[in-house]
Every structure is written in structure tokens, then in C-alpha cells.
Amino acid sequence: MNILKKFKKAIIFSIIVSIILSMVSFDLDCSDVRDKVLRLHIVAASDKKEDQELKLKVRDALLKKGADIFDGTVDIENAVEKITPQISKLQKIASEVIKENGFDYTVNISLKDEFFATRTYGKFTLPAGKYLALRVVIEKGEGHNWWCVMFPAMCLPAARANTDIEAILGKKGMRLISKNPKYEPRFKIIEIIEEIKNYLGCRI
């Protein structure tokens, strides 16, 4: 009987160790993806219909008139160097669209590390955590947001050039973002961990 109990304990211990090792490996893969991805995040003034429509107009103008930034050549390595000098230009573009549509909202554009929950865009899922993002906030930014992946270009006009995402993220990264969150509970576990880290980080 004692041998059977020891055997069961050994099996349970092996399962626990296996789960822990799996989570550690998954977390490392998530971290690697976050370190290679540059995001675009536009936040509307409110959830009113006109403010949500304005958000999309600002988005369209930025993507069109700031084509040299959103052409897929700005990556995580050169983002600060290439985007920082262009922020005033982008701010002017956004402000003009806002005024043309009859609003007197302010707009703030910055390049910063920002926390994102797990998000699925088309067939790709990005794990929760902090990403470098070009953040566009209209007025107080109290409305629903629109986000996209600037690099590797997944959802901008540059994505039409058939970006080789696997070459950028690697095979492990490509497998990770191609997973379905409905059947991958580790996404939720990572999200909880990252939310705790973000919560504590904001208060230290």
C-alpha cells in the first residue's frame, strides 16, 4: 500500500513539474514575441458613435499621411530613432482631422511601453504583457480603442507586401501566435501573471 501511495505521489509530482516546465517555456516564448513586436494603439475620446468614427478617421489619416512610418520598415530596434522625430508631424495630422470634423479635442501621441491583454487579430494571437507601442490618445481617451501591429506588419497597408513573420519571430514565435486561445489555457495564465506584474509595477 505504501508503495502504491509513493507511486501516486511520484506521478503527481511528475505532472506538476511537467506543467511548471511547460509554463516556463511558454512564458519565455511569450517574452520573446513581446520583445520583437511594435504596436499601434489609438484610443477614442468616448464610446459615442461620433467619437468612434473620429477615431477611425484619425487612424486612416495617420496611416496615409504617415506612410513613411507605417511602411513596415520601422521595427523594434529603430522605433525610437525613427518615430520620435516624427511625433510632432503625426500629432499635427491627427489634430487637423479632429478640427476638420468639428471637434476641439486634444490629441496626445507617444511611444511607450504599454500593457495589453491577450488579443487576437485575424488568425494571430498576441500574448498579454507590455509591448512598445505608438499610442494615440484623443482627448481623455475614455472610449474603446483600435490597435494593430506595426512590426512585423500584420494589419497595416505594408502587410500586403507579404511580410515574412516567421523570419522575424522565429518558428517558436510563429507557432505561439498561431495558437487558438480557446484551446490554449496557458494564454490565460500568462495574462493573469502579466496583469499582476503590471499592477505591482505601477505601484512601486
Secondary structure, 3 states (H helix, E strand, C coil): CHHHHHHHHHHHHHHHHHHHHHHHHHHHHHHHHHCCCEEEEEECCCCCHHHHHHHHHHHHHHHHHCCCCCCCCCCCCCHHHHHHHHHHHHHHHHHHHHHHCCCCCCEEEEEEEEEECCEEECCEEECCEEEEEEEEEECCCCCCEEEEEEECCCCCHHHHHCCCHHHHHHHHHHHHHCCCCCCCCHHHHHHHHHHHHHHHHCCC
